[in-house]
Amino acid sequence: MNRIEFMTELAALLQDVPQEERRDAMKYYNDYFDDAGEENEQQVIAELGDPAKVAATIKADLGSFTGEQGEYTEKGYQDSRFENKEMPAGRDYQEGYHYGGSYQDSSRDGGYDRGSYQSSDSQRSEYTGNHYQDGGYAYENSSEQTPPKTNHLLKICLIILLIIVGAPIIIPVAIAAAAVVFAAGVALFAVFFTLVIASVAVAFAGVCVFIAGLVSLIPEIAVGLALIGTGLILTAVGIVATVASVRLCVIVLPGICRGFIWLCRWPFQRKAVA
Amino acid sequence: MVFNTGAALLDAIVLAVVSREREGTYGYKITQDVRKTIEVSESTLYPVLRRLQKDECLEVYDRQIDGRNRRYYKVTVKGTAQLDLYRTEWKSYSIKINELFEGGISV
């Protein structure tokens, strides 16, 4: 990886931070490379490490500026970038106040008298290097998640209760609903498939009529010409209709599939939104 | 190093390093200077500088160097006050720790 690759990747990774922050960070690292000099370029890149790590470090300090904290709690912090992001979210100056009291107990230098510092400073904990995954992070993580957890638990209990009580009714109804939805899907699919078949049939019939016209051209010229003309028109109409209906299927069928999937997901999705 | 450098201490160190230059100093030099004292990775200091800048402890300006603009960091009045506070705090803290470590026998 060279300097340009590094900067490009970093810029890409910083797409979701405010423009001003991105520009500032890019300026800093650009200056950094300039000042380190070309001869140290590889060394600097090696030490900076993965651009993702650098980006995470930058984002870590932005905290709620990205404005998507809710998303991280849902995603379960599988992504390491989100892990790092989540940590300062709780450490953001405004939110930090809520945790201030107990936070100092869990912090490693809790015994150190930080009271006299400005509040914005006292909310931060071990920041250096790679200490993101230390106790401080775990603590804030749990404190932020507690309210939704109870809510979630209650919901699960209610759902289980509902299932037990309503099983005799719900299960047949659900099967019936699924059958209806499936049948509707198949019917829709069949309608469009029929259109294609009909168009192909019209084209085929046109060809047949054309041949019939050729055959009857010798005994009856007028009938033969009429049949040939009709056959050509039918063929043309059939081909156009085939192309059109195939196009229609290409557009409509994925839409139907998507709609079908959406319909199946709908009950769950509504729950998630609520 | 055995001991972690907390955010407050890191802030104090950076403020101290920047405050040594009357005209201000720039990212690469700050990193090199801080590294003379403590081990930090190259990506550690940018967020610290950015934060101090947001807290109005540092101000930035661009200066023309070798045909390009280099960003300089300079300690503000607020930053100086903050650094003084850190200095006082550190003094009392380190005295206490030293007493504990070295004066343990006499207790």
Interface residues (C-beta under 8 A of the other chain):
Chain A: E21 D24 A25 K27 Y28 Y29 D31 Y32 D34 D35 A36 V44 E47 L48 G49 K53 V54 T57 I58 A60 D61 R108 D109 Y112 D113 R114 S116 Y117 Q118 S120 D121 S122 R124 S125 E126 Y127 T128 G129 N130 H131
Chain B: N4 T5 G6 A7 A8 L10 D11 Y26 G27 Y28 K29 T31 E39 V40 S41 E42 S43 T44 Y46 P47 V48 L49 R50 R51 D55 R68 R70 R71 Q82 L85 E89 Y93
